[in-house]
Amino acid sequence: MADFFNQWWSIGIAVILALSIVACAVLLWSQSTVKVKIGADGKPLPAETTGHVWDGTLMEQNNPLPNWWKWLFYITIVFSIGYLILYPGMGAYQGKFGWSQTGAYDKEVADGEAQYGPIFSKYLAMDVAAVAKDAQAQEIGQRLFLNTCSQCHGSDAQGAKAYPNLTDTDWLYGGDPETIKTTILQGRNGIMPPMGAALGSEDDVKNVANYVLSLSGAAHDPIKASLGKTKFGACAACHGIDGKGNQALGAPNLTDKIWLYGGDINTISETINKGRNNRMPAHRALLSDAKVHLLTAYVWGLSNRSGLVSEANIDTKPAAVSETKGEQSNLK
Protein backbone atom coordinates (compact mmCIF):
# COMPACT_ATOMS: atom_id res chain seq x y z
CA MET A 1 0.00 0.00 0.00
CA ALA A 2 2.84 2.38 0.79
CA ASP A 3 4.13 1.95 -2.77
CA PHE A 4 0.70 2.79 -4.17
CA PHE A 5 0.07 5.96 -2.16
CA ASN A 6 3.13 7.90 -3.32
CA GLN A 7 3.63 11.60 -4.10
CA TRP A 8 2.06 11.21 -7.57
CA TRP A 9 -1.14 9.99 -5.97
CA SER A 10 -1.21 13.15 -3.84
CA ILE A 11 -0.55 15.37 -6.86
CA GLY A 12 -3.27 13.60 -8.84
CA ILE A 13 -5.85 14.22 -6.12
CA ALA A 14 -4.87 17.89 -5.89
CA VAL A 15 -5.12 18.36 -9.67
CA ILE A 16 -8.53 16.65 -9.89
CA LEU A 17 -9.84 18.72 -7.00
CA ALA A 18 -8.57 22.00 -8.45
CA LEU A 19 -10.02 21.19 -11.88
CA SER A 20 -13.35 20.30 -10.29
CA ILE A 21 -13.59 23.66 -8.54
CA VAL A 22 -12.65 25.53 -11.73
CA ALA A 23 -15.16 23.48 -13.74
CA CYS A 24 -17.93 24.35 -11.26
CA ALA A 25 -17.05 28.04 -11.51
CA VAL A 26 -17.00 27.94 -15.35
CA LEU A 27 -20.30 26.09 -15.47
CA LEU A 28 -21.89 28.61 -13.12
CA TRP A 29 -20.55 31.52 -15.17
CA SER A 30 -21.79 30.02 -18.44
CA GLN A 31 -25.26 29.61 -17.01
CA SER A 32 -25.18 33.13 -15.63
CA THR A 33 -24.94 34.55 -19.18
CA VAL A 34 -28.50 33.51 -20.00
CA LYS A 35 -30.64 36.63 -19.97
CA VAL A 36 -34.34 37.32 -20.29
CA LYS A 37 -34.95 38.55 -23.85
CA ILE A 38 -37.00 41.75 -24.19
CA GLY A 39 -39.23 42.39 -27.20
CA ALA A 40 -39.72 45.64 -29.16
CA ASP A 41 -42.68 46.43 -26.95
CA GLY A 42 -40.46 46.29 -23.87
CA LYS A 43 -42.04 43.09 -22.59
CA PRO A 44 -40.16 39.80 -21.95
CA LEU A 45 -40.31 37.37 -24.83
CA PRO A 46 -41.45 33.79 -24.22
CA ALA A 47 -38.64 31.72 -22.72
CA GLU A 48 -36.74 29.36 -24.96
CA THR A 49 -37.02 25.66 -24.20
CA THR A 50 -34.33 22.98 -24.05
CA GLY A 51 -36.37 20.80 -26.40
CA HIS A 52 -37.47 18.42 -23.65
CA VAL A 53 -41.25 17.85 -23.56
CA TRP A 54 -43.25 15.49 -21.31
CA ASP A 55 -46.94 14.64 -21.34
CA GLY A 56 -47.51 16.77 -24.39
CA THR A 57 -47.35 20.22 -22.78
CA LEU A 58 -44.79 19.96 -19.97
CA MET A 59 -41.65 21.74 -21.25
CA GLU A 60 -38.22 22.49 -19.73
CA GLN A 61 -37.59 26.20 -20.21
CA ASN A 62 -34.14 27.74 -20.49
CA ASN A 63 -34.69 30.48 -17.94
CA PRO A 64 -31.87 32.46 -16.25
CA LEU A 65 -30.79 31.22 -12.82
CA PRO A 66 -32.07 33.27 -9.85
CA ASN A 67 -29.46 35.75 -8.60
CA TRP A 68 -29.71 34.50 -5.00
CA TRP A 69 -28.93 30.95 -6.16
CA LYS A 70 -25.97 32.08 -8.29
CA TRP A 71 -24.44 34.11 -5.46
CA LEU A 72 -24.96 31.26 -3.02
CA PHE A 73 -23.09 28.98 -5.42
CA TYR A 74 -20.27 31.54 -5.81
CA ILE A 75 -19.99 31.72 -2.01
CA THR A 76 -19.62 27.94 -1.78
CA ILE A 77 -16.79 28.04 -4.33
CA VAL A 78 -14.98 30.77 -2.39
CA PHE A 79 -15.56 28.87 0.85
CA SER A 80 -14.11 25.66 -0.63
CA ILE A 81 -10.98 27.50 -1.76
CA GLY A 82 -10.55 29.06 1.69
CA TYR A 83 -11.15 25.71 3.39
CA LEU A 84 -8.54 23.95 1.25
CA ILE A 85 -6.00 26.67 2.10
CA LEU A 86 -6.57 26.33 5.86
CA TYR A 87 -7.28 22.59 6.19
CA PRO A 88 -5.98 19.40 4.55
CA GLY A 89 -7.72 18.25 1.40
CA MET A 90 -5.36 18.98 -1.49
CA GLY A 91 -3.50 15.69 -1.53
CA ALA A 92 -0.64 15.67 0.98
CA TYR A 93 -0.97 19.40 1.73
CA GLN A 94 -1.79 19.74 5.44
CA GLY A 95 -3.27 23.24 5.34
CA LYS A 96 -2.17 26.40 7.16
CA PHE A 97 -3.63 25.14 10.46
CA GLY A 98 -2.00 21.71 10.14
CA TRP A 99 -5.17 20.05 11.45
CA SER A 100 -5.64 16.28 11.33
CA GLN A 101 -8.02 13.78 12.87
CA THR A 102 -5.11 12.05 14.56
CA GLY A 103 -3.89 15.32 16.02
CA ALA A 104 -7.37 16.22 17.24
CA TYR A 105 -7.74 12.79 18.85
CA ASP A 106 -4.32 13.00 20.48
CA LYS A 107 -5.18 16.42 21.87
CA GLU A 108 -8.43 15.13 23.36
CA VAL A 109 -6.58 12.22 24.93
CA ALA A 110 -3.92 14.54 26.32
CA ASP A 111 -6.58 16.88 27.72
CA GLY A 112 -8.33 13.92 29.31
CA GLU A 113 -5.10 12.64 30.83
CA ALA A 114 -4.34 16.09 32.23
CA GLN A 115 -7.79 16.28 33.82
CA TYR A 116 -8.23 12.71 35.03
CA GLY A 117 -4.63 11.49 35.20
CA PRO A 118 -4.14 12.48 38.86
CA ILE A 119 -7.28 10.54 39.84
CA PHE A 120 -6.15 7.42 38.01
CA SER A 121 -2.63 7.75 39.41
CA LYS A 122 -4.00 7.90 42.94
CA TYR A 123 -5.84 4.62 42.53
CA LEU A 124 -2.96 2.98 40.66
CA ALA A 125 -0.83 3.50 43.76
CA MET A 126 -3.38 1.65 45.94
CA ASP A 127 -3.77 -2.11 46.16
CA VAL A 128 -6.79 -3.74 44.57
CA ALA A 129 -8.64 -4.43 47.82
CA ALA A 130 -8.33 -0.78 48.87
CA VAL A 131 -9.55 0.42 45.47
CA ALA A 132 -12.49 -2.00 45.69
CA LYS A 133 -13.55 -0.34 48.97
CA ASP A 134 -13.54 3.16 47.49
CA ALA A 135 -16.99 4.26 46.29
CA GLN A 136 -15.67 6.72 43.69
CA ALA A 137 -13.22 4.15 42.33
CA GLN A 138 -16.01 1.61 42.02
CA GLU A 139 -18.17 4.08 40.09
CA ILE A 140 -15.29 4.70 37.68
CA GLY A 141 -14.66 0.96 37.45
CA GLN A 142 -18.31 0.32 36.71
CA ARG A 143 -18.30 2.81 33.84
CA LEU A 144 -15.17 1.16 32.44
CA PHE A 145 -16.89 -2.20 32.76
CA LEU A 146 -20.05 -1.00 31.00
CA ASN A 147 -18.03 0.45 28.12
CA THR A 148 -15.56 -2.42 27.78
CA CYS A 149 -16.95 -5.66 29.21
CA SER A 150 -20.74 -5.53 29.41
CA GLN A 151 -21.22 -6.47 25.76
CA CYS A 152 -20.17 -10.01 26.68
CA HIS A 153 -20.72 -10.33 30.43
CA GLY A 154 -23.86 -8.16 30.66
CA SER A 155 -24.36 -4.86 32.44
CA ASP A 156 -24.98 -6.78 35.69
CA ALA A 157 -21.83 -8.91 35.08
CA GLN A 158 -23.86 -12.11 35.45
CA GLY A 159 -22.95 -13.30 31.98
CA ALA A 160 -24.97 -15.49 29.63
CA LYS A 161 -24.53 -18.74 27.73
CA ALA A 162 -20.82 -18.95 26.81
CA TYR A 163 -20.09 -15.74 28.76
CA PRO A 164 -19.00 -16.28 32.38
CA ASN A 165 -20.78 -14.90 35.42
CA LEU A 166 -18.34 -12.59 37.23
CA THR A 167 -20.39 -12.20 40.40
CA ASP A 168 -19.88 -15.69 41.84
CA THR A 169 -16.72 -17.36 43.11
CA ASP A 170 -16.22 -19.83 40.27
CA TRP A 171 -13.16 -18.93 38.16
CA LEU A 172 -11.60 -20.82 35.27
CA TYR A 173 -8.15 -19.25 35.61
CA GLY A 174 -8.33 -17.94 39.18
CA GLY A 175 -10.07 -15.05 40.89
CA ASP A 176 -7.16 -13.34 42.61
CA PRO A 177 -6.42 -9.74 41.54
CA GLU A 178 -3.22 -10.51 39.64
CA THR A 179 -4.85 -13.27 37.60
CA ILE A 180 -7.83 -11.07 36.77
CA LYS A 181 -5.48 -8.29 35.71
CA THR A 182 -3.51 -10.71 33.51
CA THR A 183 -6.75 -11.89 31.91
CA ILE A 184 -7.82 -8.33 31.11
CA LEU A 185 -4.42 -7.36 29.72
CA GLN A 186 -3.56 -10.50 27.75
CA GLY A 187 -6.95 -12.08 27.13
CA ARG A 188 -7.66 -15.82 27.23
CA ASN A 189 -8.30 -18.51 24.66
CA GLY A 190 -9.99 -21.45 26.34
CA ILE A 191 -10.08 -24.50 24.09
CA MET A 192 -11.98 -27.71 24.75
CA PRO A 193 -10.89 -30.09 21.97
CA PRO A 194 -13.45 -32.41 20.33
CA MET A 195 -13.29 -35.72 22.24
CA GLY A 196 -15.94 -37.79 20.48
CA ALA A 197 -13.45 -39.68 18.32
CA ALA A 198 -11.11 -40.27 21.27
CA LEU A 199 -13.91 -41.79 23.37
CA GLY A 200 -15.13 -44.10 20.62
CA SER A 201 -18.83 -44.41 19.88
CA GLU A 202 -21.78 -42.12 20.49
CA ASP A 203 -22.81 -44.42 23.33
CA ASP A 204 -19.45 -43.76 24.98
CA VAL A 205 -20.07 -40.02 24.65
CA LYS A 206 -23.47 -40.38 26.35
CA ASN A 207 -21.93 -42.52 29.08
CA VAL A 208 -19.22 -39.95 29.82
CA ALA A 209 -21.82 -37.17 29.76
CA ASN A 210 -23.81 -39.05 32.41
CA TYR A 211 -20.67 -39.54 34.47
CA VAL A 212 -19.94 -35.80 34.25
CA LEU A 213 -23.48 -35.11 35.49
CA SER A 214 -22.94 -37.49 38.38
CA LEU A 215 -19.88 -35.51 39.52
CA SER A 216 -22.09 -32.55 40.44
CA GLY A 217 -24.96 -34.62 41.81
CA ALA A 218 -27.22 -33.78 38.86
CA ALA A 219 -29.87 -36.19 37.58
CA HIS A 220 -28.22 -38.93 35.51
CA ASP A 221 -28.40 -42.58 34.48
CA PRO A 222 -26.28 -44.45 37.07
CA ILE A 223 -25.59 -47.41 34.79
CA LYS A 224 -24.35 -45.21 31.95
CA ALA A 225 -22.38 -43.10 34.43
CA SER A 226 -20.56 -46.20 35.72
CA LEU A 227 -19.67 -47.15 32.17
CA GLY A 228 -18.55 -43.60 31.43
CA LYS A 229 -16.24 -43.43 34.44
CA THR A 230 -13.68 -45.67 32.75
CA LYS A 231 -13.76 -43.51 29.62
CA PHE A 232 -13.39 -40.29 31.59
CA GLY A 233 -9.65 -40.93 31.72
CA ALA A 234 -9.39 -39.25 28.33
CA CYS A 235 -10.71 -36.05 29.97
CA ALA A 236 -8.70 -36.30 33.19
CA ALA A 237 -5.58 -34.77 31.63
CA CYS A 238 -7.30 -31.38 31.79
CA HIS A 239 -10.13 -31.75 34.29
CA GLY A 240 -8.27 -34.04 36.71
CA ILE A 241 -9.16 -37.54 37.89
CA ASP A 242 -11.62 -36.04 40.36
CA GLY A 243 -13.08 -33.68 37.73
CA LYS A 244 -12.30 -30.56 39.77
CA GLY A 245 -10.55 -28.84 36.89
CA ASN A 246 -7.22 -27.10 36.51
CA GLN A 247 -6.95 -23.30 36.67
CA ALA A 248 -3.50 -23.39 35.09
CA LEU A 249 -5.18 -24.68 31.91
CA GLY A 250 -8.51 -22.93 32.35
CA ALA A 251 -10.20 -26.34 32.60
CA PRO A 252 -13.56 -26.01 34.40
CA ASN A 253 -14.52 -27.71 37.64
CA LEU A 254 -17.10 -30.37 36.71
CA THR A 255 -18.13 -31.14 40.29
CA ASP A 256 -20.15 -27.96 40.86
CA LYS A 257 -23.41 -26.92 39.22
CA ILE A 258 -21.98 -23.95 37.28
CA TRP A 259 -22.05 -24.44 33.52
CA LEU A 260 -20.87 -22.06 30.84
CA TYR A 261 -22.95 -23.60 28.04
CA GLY A 262 -25.53 -25.60 29.99
CA GLY A 263 -25.62 -28.69 32.21
CA ASP A 264 -28.17 -30.89 30.43
CA ILE A 265 -27.22 -34.22 28.88
CA ASN A 266 -27.54 -32.98 25.27
CA THR A 267 -25.39 -29.87 25.79
CA ILE A 268 -22.67 -31.83 27.60
CA SER A 269 -22.70 -34.45 24.82
CA GLU A 270 -22.40 -31.69 22.22
CA THR A 271 -19.45 -30.20 24.11
CA ILE A 272 -17.72 -33.58 24.22
CA ASN A 273 -18.34 -34.26 20.53
CA LYS A 274 -17.58 -30.83 19.07
CA GLY A 275 -15.43 -29.16 21.69
CA ARG A 276 -15.58 -25.46 22.59
CA ASN A 277 -13.42 -22.46 21.79
CA ASN A 278 -13.93 -19.33 23.89
CA ARG A 279 -11.96 -16.16 23.34
CA MET A 280 -11.52 -13.32 25.80
CA PRO A 281 -9.88 -10.48 23.77
CA ALA A 282 -6.81 -8.75 25.16
CA HIS A 283 -7.31 -5.16 26.29
CA ARG A 284 -3.70 -4.07 26.69
CA ALA A 285 -3.90 -1.81 23.64
CA LEU A 286 -7.26 -0.35 24.67
CA LEU A 287 -6.80 0.50 28.35
CA SER A 288 -4.02 2.18 30.30
CA ASP A 289 -2.44 0.46 33.30
CA ALA A 290 -4.42 2.70 35.66
CA LYS A 291 -7.72 1.86 33.96
CA VAL A 292 -6.90 -1.85 34.02
CA HIS A 293 -6.13 -1.52 37.73
CA LEU A 294 -9.51 0.12 38.38
CA LEU A 295 -11.31 -2.42 36.24
CA THR A 296 -9.54 -5.26 38.05
CA ALA A 297 -10.68 -3.87 41.39
CA TYR A 298 -14.25 -3.58 40.16
CA VAL A 299 -14.37 -7.14 38.77
CA TRP A 300 -12.64 -8.58 41.82
CA GLY A 301 -15.07 -6.73 44.07
CA LEU A 302 -18.08 -8.26 42.29
CA SER A 303 -17.37 -11.64 43.87
CA ASN A 304 -15.76 -10.31 47.07
CA ARG A 305 -18.51 -8.05 48.44
CA SER A 306 -17.90 -8.93 52.09
CA GLY A 307 -16.30 -5.94 53.83
CA LEU A 308 -16.24 -3.82 50.66
CA VAL A 309 -18.06 -0.61 49.82
CA SER A 310 -21.83 -0.85 50.20
CA GLU A 311 -23.63 -1.79 47.00
CA ALA A 312 -26.07 1.01 47.77
CA ASN A 313 -23.33 3.49 46.86
CA ILE A 314 -22.92 2.04 43.39
CA ASP A 315 -25.48 2.41 40.64
CA THR A 316 -25.95 -1.11 39.31
CA LYS A 317 -28.68 -0.27 36.83
CA PRO A 318 -27.90 -1.22 33.23
CA ALA A 319 -26.46 1.69 31.26
CA ALA A 320 -26.00 2.40 27.59
CA VAL A 321 -22.77 1.03 26.21
CA SER A 322 -20.66 2.70 23.53
CA GLU A 323 -19.12 -0.17 21.60
CA THR A 324 -19.81 -3.75 20.67
CA LYS A 325 -17.78 -6.84 20.34
CA GLY A 326 -18.34 -10.07 18.51
CA GLU A 327 -15.69 -12.18 20.32
CA GLN A 328 -16.64 -14.68 22.97
CA SER A 329 -15.24 -14.12 26.42
CA ASN A 330 -13.46 -16.54 28.71
CA LEU A 331 -12.67 -14.43 31.77
CA LYS A 332 -13.93 -16.96 34.30
C-alpha positions in Angstrom: 0.0 0.0 0.0 2.8 2.4 0.8 4.1 1.9 -2.8 0.7 2.8 -4.2 0.1 6.0 -2.2 3.1 7.9 -3.3 3.6 11.6 -4.1 2.1 11.2 -7.6 -1.1 10.0 -6.0 -1.2 13.1 -3.8 -0.5 15.4 -6.9 -3.3 13.6 -8.8 -5.8 14.2 -6.1 -4.9 17.9 -5.9 -5.1 18.4 -9.7 -8.5 16.7 -9.9 -9.8 18.7 -7.0 -8.6 22.0 -8.4 -10.0 21.2 -11.9 -13.4 20.3 -10.3 -13.6 23.7 -8.5 -12.6 25.5 -11.7 -15.2 23.5 -13.7 -17.9 24.3 -11.3 -17.0 28.0 -11.5 -17.0 27.9 -15.3 -20.3 26.1 -15.5 -21.9 28.6 -13.1 -20.5 31.5 -15.2 -21.8 30.0 -18.4 -25.3 29.6 -17.0 -25.2 33.1 -15.6 -24.9 34.6 -19.2 -28.5 33.5 -20.0 -30.6 36.6 -20.0 -34.3 37.3 -20.3 -35.0 38.5 -23.8 -37.0 41.7 -24.2 -39.2 42.4 -27.2 -39.7 45.6 -29.2 -42.7 46.4 -27.0 -40.5 46.3 -23.9 -42.0 43.1 -22.6 -40.2 39.8 -21.9 -40.3 37.4 -24.8 -41.5 33.8 -24.2 -38.6 31.7 -22.7 -36.7 29.4 -25.0 -37.0 25.7 -24.2 -34.3 23.0 -24.1 -36.4 20.8 -26.4 -37.5 18.4 -23.7 -41.2 17.9 -23.6 -43.2 15.5 -21.3 -46.9 14.6 -21.3 -47.5 16.8 -24.4 -47.3 20.2 -22.8 -44.8 20.0 -20.0 -41.6 21.7 -21.2 -38.2 22.5 -19.7 -37.6 26.2 -20.2 -34.1 27.7 -20.5 -34.7 30.5 -17.9 -31.9 32.5 -16.3 -30.8 31.2 -12.8 -32.1 33.3 -9.9 -29.5 35.8 -8.6 -29.7 34.5 -5.0 -28.9 31.0 -6.2 -26.0 32.1 -8.3 -24.4 34.1 -5.5 -25.0 31.3 -3.0 -23.1 29.0 -5.4 -20.3 31.5 -5.8 -20.0 31.7 -2.0 -19.6 27.9 -1.8 -16.8 28.0 -4.3 -15.0 30.8 -2.4 -15.6 28.9 0.8 -14.1 25.7 -0.6 -11.0 27.5 -1.8 -10.5 29.1 1.7 -11.1 25.7 3.4 -8.5 23.9 1.2 -6.0 26.7 2.1 -6.6 26.3 5.9 -7.3 22.6 6.2 -6.0 19.4 4.6 -7.7 18.2 1.4 -5.4 19.0 -1.5 -3.5 15.7 -1.5 -0.6 15.7 1.0 -1.0 19.4 1.7 -1.8 19.7 5.4 -3.3 23.2 5.3 -2.2 26.4 7.2 -3.6 25.1 10.5 -2.0 21.7 10.1 -5.2 20.1 11.4 -5.6 16.3 11.3 -8.0 13.8 12.9 -5.1 12.0 14.6 -3.9 15.3 16.0 -7.4 16.2 17.2 -7.7 12.8 18.9 -4.3 13.0 20.5 -5.2 16.4 21.9 -8.4 15.1 23.4 -6.6 12.2 24.9 -3.9 14.5 26.3 -6.6 16.9 27.7 -8.3 13.9 29.3 -5.1 12.6 30.8 -4.3 16.1 32.2 -7.8 16.3 33.8 -8.2 12.7 35.0 -4.6 11.5 35.2 -4.1 12.5 38.9 -7.3 10.5 39.8 -6.2 7.4 38.0 -2.6 7.8 39.4 -4.0 7.9 42.9 -5.8 4.6 42.5 -3.0 3.0 40.7 -0.8 3.5 43.8 -3.4 1.7 45.9 -3.8 -2.1 46.2 -6.8 -3.7 44.6 -8.6 -4.4 47.8 -8.3 -0.8 48.9 -9.6 0.4 45.5 -12.5 -2.0 45.7 -13.5 -0.3 49.0 -13.5 3.2 47.5 -17.0 4.3 46.3 -15.7 6.7 43.7 -13.2 4.1 42.3 -16.0 1.6 42.0 -18.2 4.1 40.1 -15.3 4.7 37.7 -14.7 1.0 37.4 -18.3 0.3 36.7 -18.3 2.8 33.8 -15.2 1.2 32.4 -16.9 -2.2 32.8 -20.0 -1.0 31.0 -18.0 0.4 28.1 -15.6 -2.4 27.8 -17.0 -5.7 29.2 -20.7 -5.5 29.4 -21.2 -6.5 25.8 -20.2 -10.0 26.7 -20.7 -10.3 30.4 -23.9 -8.2 30.7 -24.4 -4.9 32.4 -25.0 -6.8 35.7 -21.8 -8.9 35.1 -23.9 -12.1 35.5 -22.9 -13.3 32.0 -25.0 -15.5 29.6 -24.5 -18.7 27.7 -20.8 -19.0 26.8 -20.1 -15.7 28.8 -19.0 -16.3 32.4 -20.8 -14.9 35.4 -18.3 -12.6 37.2 -20.4 -12.2 40.4 -19.9 -15.7 41.8 -16.7 -17.4 43.1 -16.2 -19.8 40.3 -13.2 -18.9 38.2 -11.6 -20.8 35.3 -8.2 -19.3 35.6 -8.3 -17.9 39.2 -10.1 -15.1 40.9 -7.2 -13.3 42.6 -6.4 -9.7 41.5 -3.2 -10.5 39.6 -4.8 -13.3 37.6 -7.8 -11.1 36.8 -5.5 -8.3 35.7 -3.5 -10.7 33.5 -6.8 -11.9 31.9 -7.8 -8.3 31.1 -4.4 -7.4 29.7 -3.6 -10.5 27.7 -6.9 -12.1 27.1 -7.7 -15.8 27.2 -8.3 -18.5 24.7 -10.0 -21.5 26.3 -10.1 -24.5 24.1 -12.0 -27.7 24.8 -10.9 -30.1 22.0 -13.5 -32.4 20.3 -13.3 -35.7 22.2 -15.9 -37.8 20.5 -13.4 -39.7 18.3 -11.1 -40.3 21.3 -13.9 -41.8 23.4 -15.1 -44.1 20.6 -18.8 -44.4 19.9 -21.8 -42.1 20.5 -22.8 -44.4 23.3 -19.4 -43.8 25.0 -20.1 -40.0 24.7 -23.5 -40.4 26.4 -21.9 -42.5 29.1 -19.2 -40.0 29.8 -21.8 -37.2 29.8 -23.8 -39.0 32.4 -20.7 -39.5 34.5 -19.9 -35.8 34.2 -23.5 -35.1 35.5 -22.9 -37.5 38.4 -19.9 -35.5 39.5 -22.1 -32.6 40.4 -25.0 -34.6 41.8 -27.2 -33.8 38.9 -29.9 -36.2 37.6 -28.2 -38.9 35.5 -28.4 -42.6 34.5 -26.3 -44.4 37.1 -25.6 -47.4 34.8 -24.4 -45.2 31.9 -22.4 -43.1 34.4 -20.6 -46.2 35.7 -19.7 -47.1 32.2 -18.6 -43.6 31.4 -16.2 -43.4 34.4 -13.7 -45.7 32.8 -13.8 -43.5 29.6 -13.4 -40.3 31.6 -9.6 -40.9 31.7 -9.4 -39.2 28.3 -10.7 -36.0 30.0 -8.7 -36.3 33.2 -5.6 -34.8 31.6 -7.3 -31.4 31.8 -10.1 -31.8 34.3 -8.3 -34.0 36.7 -9.2 -37.5 37.9 -11.6 -36.0 40.4 -13.1 -33.7 37.7 -12.3 -30.6 39.8 -10.5 -28.8 36.9 -7.2 -27.1 36.5 -6.9 -23.3 36.7 -3.5 -23.4 35.1 -5.2 -24.7 31.9 -8.5 -22.9 32.4 -10.2 -26.3 32.6 -13.6 -26.0 34.4 -14.5 -27.7 37.6 -17.1 -30.4 36.7 -18.1 -31.1 40.3 -20.2 -28.0 40.9 -23.4 -26.9 39.2 -22.0 -24.0 37.3 -22.0 -24.4 33.5 -20.9 -22.1 30.8 -22.9 -23.6 28.0 -25.5 -25.6 30.0 -25.6 -28.7 32.2 -28.2 -30.9 30.4 -27.2 -34.2 28.9 -27.5 -33.0 25.3 -25.4 -29.9 25.8 -22.7 -31.8 27.6 -22.7 -34.4 24.8 -22.4 -31.7 22.2 -19.4 -30.2 24.1 -17.7 -33.6 24.2 -18.3 -34.3 20.5 -17.6 -30.8 19.1 -15.4 -29.2 21.7 -15.6 -25.5 22.6 -13.4 -22.5 21.8 -13.9 -19.3 23.9 -12.0 -16.2 23.3 -11.5 -13.3 25.8 -9.9 -10.5 23.8 -6.8 -8.8 25.2 -7.3 -5.2 26.3 -3.7 -4.1 26.7 -3.9 -1.8 23.6 -7.3 -0.3 24.7 -6.8 0.5 28.4 -4.0 2.2 30.3 -2.4 0.5 33.3 -4.4 2.7 35.7 -7.7 1.9 34.0 -6.9 -1.9 34.0 -6.1 -1.5 37.7 -9.5 0.1 38.4 -11.3 -2.4 36.2 -9.5 -5.3 38.1 -10.7 -3.9 41.4 -14.3 -3.6 40.2 -14.4 -7.1 38.8 -12.6 -8.6 41.8 -15.1 -6.7 44.1 -18.1 -8.3 42.3 -17.4 -11.6 43.9 -15.8 -10.3 47.1 -18.5 -8.1 48.4 -17.9 -8.9 52.1 -16.3 -5.9 53.8 -16.2 -3.8 50.7 -18.1 -0.6 49.8 -21.8 -0.9 50.2 -23.6 -1.8 47.0 -26.1 1.0 47.8 -23.3 3.5 46.9 -22.9 2.0 43.4 -25.5 2.4 40.6 -26.0 -1.1 39.3 -28.7 -0.3 36.8 -27.9 -1.2 33.2 -26.5 1.7 31.3 -26.0 2.4 27.6 -22.8 1.0 26.2 -20.7 2.7 23.5 -19.1 -0.2 21.6 -19.8 -3.8 20.7 -17.8 -6.8 20.3 -18.3 -10.1 18.5 -15.7 -12.2 20.3 -16.6 -14.7 23.0 -15.2 -14.1 26.4 -13.5 -16.5 28.7 -12.7 -14.4 31.8 -13.9 -17.0 34.3 
